[in-house]
Amino acid sequence: MAAVVTINRADVVALIEQVAIRLTGGNKTEAVALAMRTLLAAHDRRGSLFGAHPGSVRVRKGVDLTAPALDIQPEAESGAEIAR
């Protein structure tokens, strides 16, 4: 299952070498793998609500998350505030 990826851009090669020296003891393959894993993890987190993951929040039976939170409807047109 070996595959070869060729990177010819000098600036990218230099960046990979710099990261490899700092983070992986000179292992360029592991440096690229680390970068890919980090990008995938960042992509998976995008769009989640406060870092919540599917299944991490449970809602009790009978709770309607789409119901209005206020008992009265505020009047946005008049600017009237809700009496507290």
ChimeraX attribute file (.defattr): number of C-alpha atoms within 10 A of each C-alpha:
attribute: neighborCount
match mode: 1-to-1
recipient: residues
	/A:1	2
	/A:2	3
	/A:3	5
	/A:4	5
	/A:5	5
	/A:6	7
	/A:7	10
	/A:8	8
	/A:9	8
	/A:10	9
	/A:11	10
	/A:12	11
	/A:13	14
	/A:14	11
	/A:15	12
	/A:16	21
	/A:17	18
	/A:18	15
	/A:19	20
	/A:20	19
	/A:21	14
	/A:22	12
	/A:23	13
	/A:24	16
	/A:25	11
	/A:26	15
	/A:27	15
	/A:28	18
	/A:29	12
	/A:30	16
	/A:31	22
	/A:32	16
	/A:33	11
	/A:34	16
	/A:35	13
	/A:36	12
	/A:37	12
	/A:38	12
	/A:39	11
	/A:40	11
	/A:41	11
	/A:42	10
	/A:43	10
	/A:44	12
	/A:45	13
	/A:46	10
	/A:47	10
	/A:48	10
	/A:49	9
	/A:50	8
	/A:51	11
	/A:52	11
	/A:53	12
	/A:54	9
	/A:55	6
	/A:56	7
	/A:57	7
	/A:58	7
	/A:59	8
	/A:60	6
	/A:61	6
	/A:62	6
	/A:63	8
	/A:64	10
	/A:65	8
	/A:66	6
	/A:67	8
	/A:68	9
	/A:69	9
	/A:70	8
	/A:71	7
	/A:72	8
	/A:73	9
	/A:74	13
	/A:75	10
	/A:76	8
	/A:77	6
	/A:78	7
	/A:79	8
	/A:80	9
	/A:81	9
	/A:82	10
	/A:83	5
	/A:84	3
